[in-house]
Amino acid sequence: KKLWLVRDRLGIKPLFYAEKNGAIFFSSEIRSILASGLVDRKLNKNALVEYLQYQCVHAPNTMVEGIQMLNAGSYMEISDESISTHLFWKPWQEKHTDKDPIQIQKKIRDLLTSSVERRLVADVPFGAFLSGGIDSSLIVGIMSERLGNQVDTFNVSFDESEFSEAKYARLVAKKFQTNHHEIKLNPDDFLKALPDALASMDHPSGDGPNSWIVSRETKNQGITMALSGLGGDELFAGYELFKRIPSIAQRGWILSFPKAIRNMAGWAVSIARPSVASEKLKEVLRSDYFDLESLYPLIRKVLLDTQVKRLMDGKKLGQNSVYSKIKELDSFYDFESLDTLSRISVAEMETYMQNILLSDTDQMSMAHALEVRVPFLDHTLVEYMMHVPDMVKYPHTPKKLLVDSFSDLLPSE
């Protein structure tokens, strides 16, 4: 006499729901809820603001008023009398006290290898996305070691050679003797595919068409399941913001200057070097605090509030959704005890990774009936990484810990 709706720990798959007239509708896609004809097709204007700021809408919000998304690691319990939502998992809940870098490297190697092995159980033809970066190259290397036979690898590259990482993908493919498929596209190919990619998009996001094309080409080669390196940057501090946020936080002395002087300095920088980065620096200098909840929502923005207000005809923007997410995380007493990089990792997983990267991967791959599995997001590896000290995780360069854990597997290039 009860119904449970459960979403996986990391939000790899979406779960939408709506309540109306004593009934509850749920689905992995918004369009099937709308197809019922019982939920109005009405724009959520607050979600539109969110989309303009971050190129996505963060769970539990959606772009449609009255339809929500269940948060990752949560379940909903439904009975005739009540509906309640509960959190069943936090990324940092399993603690460890490992401090020795060699011991940590060995553990990471064991956890990631086991994760890949678990995701190789399949009764359909499978392969791997190979971008030429560290994460996907490692996944391919582990697959080759474990399978002992040729792995199908897929790389999509563009004519603009200065942006292409195809040469690194070729290098890895040669080392592991994979059956490598290099799909070369020009801008016209991309533009032709764009209408179909957008038609496959159930919930808007800013990065989906890339995933749509890779998935289409992979499926066209007869592959039904592919492994992806998604999640490596979020876990191993691969993005520039993992360096930038602690760097700004260490300059707390700037806040001792009157705000008027900081404002003037910000304006001077934005006039001398007009750019998005300068505009964000101006906003940073106007901040009252240099903590995670102040810096992260600003650094992750695609459009600044002044730009969004112009697009929304001066509409008041309300509470920033990413700021609210970080505040929600801060309400857990044990979240504050994490090292800085782990706290940034959780912020990334709760926002950018879940609502753009995973959302796009799911929508665009399933449009071609291709299943994508993500070994870096095995919950045991995620839980372990949350308690690895910052100095071990990022001694001086991004993802050094990950590279050192598999130093014999990747080519030195």
VOGU-3710 file (C-alpha; in Angstrom, 3 decimals, decimal comma):
1> kklwlvrdrl> 0,000/0,000/0,000  3,009/2,281/-0,512  4,955/3,453/-3,544  8,628/4,380/-3,433  10,325/6,481/-6,088  14,108/6,241/-5,741  16,867/8,089/-7,597  20,447/6,769/-7,749  23,121/8,245/-5,483  24,911/10,487/-8,028
11> gikplfyaek> 21,973/11,458/-10,249  23,221/9,444/-13,234  19,588/8,934/-14,261  16,818/11,552/-13,975  13,469/11,040/-12,219  10,674/13,575/-12,785  7,338/13,748/-11,001  4,201/15,887/-10,750  1,278/15,949/-8,336  -2,184/16,992/-9,493
21> ngaiffssei> -5,723/16,394/-8,236  -4,646/13,703/-5,784  -2,667/11,793/-8,419  1,106/11,501/-8,898  2,838/11,110/-12,251  6,462/10,026/-12,603  8,844/9,300/-15,451  12,456/9,481/-16,623  11,366/12,162/-19,126  9,313/15,341/-18,809
31> rsilasglvd> 7,689/14,811/-22,213  5,864/11,655/-21,110  4,343/13,496/-18,129  3,221/16,276/-20,472  1,833/13,651/-22,885  -0,684/12,654/-20,195  -2,465/15,932/-20,940  -3,115/16,317/-17,212  -0,190/18,658/-16,447  -0,229/22,164/-17,913
41> rklnknalve> 2,535/23,212/-20,296  3,483/26,309/-18,327  6,917/27,917/-18,121  8,616/28,101/-14,714  9,991/31,655/-14,924  12,348/31,217/-11,964  13,845/28,194/-13,715  14,348/30,298/-16,846  16,492/32,705/-14,801  18,471/29,709/-13,525
51> ylqyqcvhap> 18,988/28,431/-17,072  20,270/31,805/-18,286  22,693/31,981/-15,362  24,030/28,404/-15,538  22,874/26,777/-18,825  20,813/24,298/-16,832  18,018/23,999/-14,268  19,061/22,381/-10,982  17,071/19,633/-9,284  14,463/19,725/-7,830
61> ntmvegiqml> 13,379/22,484/-10,250  12,510/21,985/-13,903  11,615/24,353/-16,720  7,947/23,322/-16,450  5,879/24,702/-13,595  4,402/21,881/-11,520  6,952/19,246/-12,611  9,881/18,537/-10,300  12,942/16,331/-10,320  13,799/14,078/-7,390
71> nagsymeisd> 17,197/14,967/-5,917  20,042/12,488/-6,351  20,453/10,069/-3,440  16,844/10,598/-2,370  13,627/8,615/-2,289  9,977/9,570/-2,136  7,526/7,546/-0,056  3,908/7,756/-1,219  0,801/6,425/0,507  -2,890/7,378/0,543
81> esisthlfwk> -2,255/9,588/3,564  1,046/11,323/2,774  3,982/12,004/0,479  7,432/12,463/2,029  10,950/12,806/0,627  14,099/11,507/2,335  17,838/11,667/1,666  19,440/8,212/1,837  23,048/8,969/0,767  25,695/11,665/1,122
91> pwqekhtdkd> 28,983/11,522/-0,855  31,086/11,978/2,269  29,302/9,573/4,633  31,949/6,774/4,649  35,046/8,069/6,425  38,644/6,831/6,324  41,877/8,156/7,801  44,377/7,235/5,061  47,094/9,894/4,815  49,996/8,074/3,135
101> piqiqkkird> 50,086/8,987/-0,615  51,308/5,522/-1,687  48,555/3,782/0,269  45,965/6,205/-1,174  47,218/5,623/-4,743  46,935/1,851/-4,294  43,396/2,187/-2,933  42,323/4,448/-5,821  43,761/1,994/-8,331  41,880/-0,894/-6,708
111> lltssverrl> 38,586/1,017/-6,479  38,604/2,361/-10,044  39,706/-0,985/-11,510  36,931/-2,798/-9,623  34,454/-0,170/-10,793  35,402/-0,690/-14,455  35,200/-4,484/-14,031  31,664/-4,228/-12,632  30,601/-2,095/-15,589  31,984/-4,543/-18,158
121> vadvpfgafl> 29,243/-7,051/-17,354  27,066/-6,847/-20,468  25,425/-9,125/-23,007  25,574/-6,538/-25,811  28,462/-5,135/-27,923  30,264/-2,396/-25,993  33,077/0,124/-26,341  34,416/3,347/-24,837  34,475/7,056/-25,563  38,106/8,130/-26,003
131> sggidssliv> 38,498/11,907/-26,005  42,272/11,877/-25,621  42,126/13,188/-22,050  43,430/11,497/-18,898  40,084/10,153/-17,658  38,829/8,367/-20,779  42,361/7,118/-21,557  42,561/5,483/-18,122  39,176/3,802/-18,584  40,321/2,403/-21,956
141> gimserlgnq> 43,608/1,219/-20,425  41,849/-0,628/-17,598  39,331/-2,150/-20,040  42,151/-3,417/-22,269  44,015/-4,906/-19,296  40,940/-6,680/-17,982  39,469/-7,912/-21,266  42,691/-8,999/-22,917  41,194/-8,301/-26,349  40,518/-5,381/-28,675
151> vdtfnvsfde> 38,316/-2,647/-27,295  36,228/-0,478/-29,643  37,075/3,184/-28,988  35,368/6,286/-30,390  36,732/9,789/-30,855  34,892/12,689/-32,457  37,172/15,445/-33,707  36,684/18,675/-35,621  38,585/20,215/-38,506  40,037/22,961/-36,302
161> sefseakyar> 43,272/21,171/-35,431  44,275/23,612/-32,674  41,240/22,482/-30,630  41,535/18,789/-31,469  42,756/16,195/-28,982  42,497/13,435/-31,607  46,290/12,934/-31,667  46,255/11,947/-27,982  43,334/9,583/-28,573  45,326/7,971/-31,422
171> lvakkfqtnh> 48,328/7,610/-29,113  46,259/5,796/-26,468  44,484/3,673/-29,090  47,858/2,607/-30,489  49,256/1,761/-27,033  46,300/-0,474/-26,169  45,755/-1,691/-29,765  42,089/-0,728/-29,729  39,740/-0,899/-32,684  39,725/2,885/-32,991
181> heiklnpddf> 36,977/4,868/-34,740  37,871/8,490/-35,436  34,860/10,499/-36,563  35,945/13,755/-38,220  33,349/16,484/-38,462  33,284/19,951/-39,914  31,037/22,797/-38,716  28,459/22,014/-41,427  28,077/18,431/-40,151  27,440/19,815/-36,703
191> lkalpdalas> 24,890/22,369/-37,892  22,992/19,722/-39,879  22,745/17,532/-36,768  21,658/20,387/-34,490  17,863/20,278/-35,138  17,725/16,522/-34,394  19,888/16,955/-31,294  17,605/19,706/-29,987  14,523/17,606/-30,744  16,015/14,831/-28,574
201> mdhpsgdgpn> 16,491/17,216/-25,665  13,760/16,648/-23,116  15,008/19,234/-20,628  17,150/22,164/-21,827  20,879/22,219/-21,215  23,805/24,041/-22,770  26,072/21,205/-23,819  23,935/18,411/-25,266  24,607/18,429/-29,036  28,227/17,232/-28,590
211> swivsretkn> 27,019/14,174/-26,689  24,283/13,576/-29,278  26,792/13,320/-32,140  29,231/11,058/-30,262  26,342/8,784/-29,250  24,948/8,636/-32,790  28,284/7,661/-34,308  28,951/5,069/-31,593  25,547/3,466/-32,091  26,040/3,485/-35,877
221> qgitmalsgl> 29,075/1,248/-35,343  26,873/-1,389/-33,712  27,766/-0,538/-30,107  24,946/-0,676/-27,528  26,865/0,231/-24,347  29,848/2,548/-23,877  32,026/3,518/-20,935  32,803/7,184/-20,330  35,444/9,044/-18,296  32,842/11,478/-16,948
231> ggdelfagye> 33,399/12,361/-13,279  37,201/12,277/-13,203  37,572/16,071/-13,166  35,016/16,469/-10,380  36,631/13,818/-8,153  40,303/14,619/-8,785  40,208/18,448/-8,926  40,692/18,696/-12,678  39,030/22,060/-13,303  40,618/25,495/-12,933
241> lfkripsiaq> 38,094/26,479/-10,238  39,638/23,920/-7,838  42,720/26,148/-7,893  40,931/29,492/-8,193  38,534/29,242/-5,236  41,217/28,375/-2,598  43,495/31,030/-4,131  40,849/33,754/-3,684  39,905/32,468/-0,208  43,553/32,844/0,903
251> rgwilsfpka> 43,365/36,541/0,020  40,803/37,346/2,699  42,835/40,427/3,633  41,308/42,138/0,580  37,995/42,264/2,477  39,580/44,595/5,047  39,466/47,394/2,443  36,260/49,469/2,329  33,769/48,185/-0,250  33,916/51,498/-2,148
261> irnmagwavs> 37,652/51,029/-2,795  37,099/47,393/-3,850  34,333/48,536/-6,219  36,653/51,085/-7,810  39,378/48,462/-8,254  36,850/46,121/-9,897  35,665/48,784/-12,308  39,258/49,658/-13,199  40,071/46,027/-14,037  36,896/45,561/-16,140
271> iarpsvasek> 37,642/48,743/-18,139  41,353/47,953/-18,603  40,757/44,296/-19,611  37,151/43,830/-20,781  36,243/40,134/-20,514  33,943/37,716/-18,712  36,785/36,944/-16,272  37,198/40,656/-15,445  33,461/41,050/-14,852  33,521/38,066/-12,486
281> lkevlrsdyf> 36,553/39,506/-10,673  34,597/42,733/-10,233  31,781/40,730/-8,609  34,274/38,885/-6,374  35,737/42,182/-5,134  32,232/43,347/-4,190  31,571/40,200/-2,108  31,203/40,320/1,670  32,882/36,922/2,124  35,388/34,740/0,276
291> dleslyplir> 33,773/31,445/1,302  32,507/28,594/-0,888  28,872/29,697/-0,903  29,874/33,194/-2,104  32,566/32,245/-4,644  31,340/29,009/-6,238  27,959/30,291/-7,553  29,714/33,282/-9,122  32,618/31,416/-10,753  30,266/28,826/-12,321
301> kvlldtqvkr> 28,000/31,458/-13,913  27,671/31,637/-17,687  25,783/34,950/-17,685  26,121/37,486/-14,883  23,059/38,898/-13,095  23,246/42,229/-14,950  23,054/40,369/-18,288  20,192/38,134/-17,121  18,204/41,145/-15,866  18,502/42,763/-19,293
311> lmdgkklgqn> 17,209/39,587/-20,949  14,364/39,357/-18,421  13,333/43,027/-18,847  14,588/44,002/-15,399  12,746/41,182/-13,563  13,898/40,664/-9,978  16,025/37,491/-10,011  15,351/36,105/-6,528  17,576/33,722/-4,555  20,435/32,203/-6,569
321> svyskikeld> 19,772/28,460/-6,974  23,432/27,388/-6,700  23,920/29,555/-3,594  20,871/27,802/-2,079  22,390/24,396/-2,905  25,656/25,253/-1,127  23,759/26,638/1,872  21,812/23,383/2,008  25,085/21,423/2,035  26,419/23,673/4,812
331> sfydfesldt> 23,452/22,656/6,945  25,085/19,213/7,344  27,475/19,605/10,254  29,931/17,040/8,796  30,139/18,790/5,399  32,051/21,665/6,996  34,676/19,206/8,277  35,725/18,219/4,731  38,863/19,670/3,158  38,306/22,540/0,725
341> lsrisvaeme> 38,772/20,533/-2,499  36,330/17,851/-1,352  33,731/20,513/-0,581  34,208/21,951/-4,079  33,863/18,405/-5,487  30,502/17,980/-3,751  29,360/21,383/-5,055  30,381/20,323/-8,583  28,599/16,962/-8,325  25,416/18,565/-6,975
351> tymqnillsd> 25,253/21,258/-9,664  27,323/21,269/-12,872  28,032/17,543/-13,157  24,565/16,316/-12,301  22,469/18,905/-14,108  24,574/19,450/-17,239  27,063/16,625/-17,838  24,989/13,672/-16,616  21,717/15,131/-17,879  23,145/15,636/-21,380
361> tdqmsmahal> 24,786/12,223/-21,412  21,531/10,514/-20,462  19,279/12,456/-22,857  21,579/12,365/-25,852  22,724/8,743/-25,534  19,247/7,351/-24,845  18,000/9,195/-27,949  20,046/6,576/-29,836  19,274/3,681/-27,454  22,894/3,744/-26,294
371> evrvpfldht> 23,649/3,052/-22,635  26,547/5,015/-21,124  28,231/3,804/-17,922  30,447/6,028/-15,774  33,053/4,120/-13,682  34,410/7,249/-11,947  31,014/7,676/-10,297  31,037/4,374/-8,458  29,860/5,367/-4,987  32,694/3,548/-3,194
381> lveymmhvpd> 35,299/5,568/-5,099  33,370/8,828/-4,563  33,074/8,193/-0,805  36,790/7,388/-0,567  37,877/10,519/-2,461  35,862/12,816/-0,194  38,262/12,119/2,698  41,568/12,266/0,795  43,570/15,276/2,108  43,954/18,278/-0,204
391> mvkyphtpkk> 47,751/18,119/-0,210  47,635/14,539/-1,509  44,842/15,244/-3,994  46,433/18,382/-5,483  50,113/18,647/-4,471  50,874/21,101/-7,290  49,084/20,123/-10,510  45,534/18,994/-11,367  44,819/15,249/-11,227  48,406/14,347/-10,285
401> llvdsfsdll> 47,049/11,856/-7,738  45,029/10,067/-10,431  47,969/9,979/-12,867  50,347/8,719/-10,148  47,871/5,979/-9,208  48,162/4,608/-12,752  51,672/5,798/-13,657  52,491/2,619/-15,610  49,268/2,648/-17,637  49,296/5,986/-19,467
411> pse> 51,866/7,051/-22,089  54,123/9,821/-20,744  52,776/12,259/-23,357
//
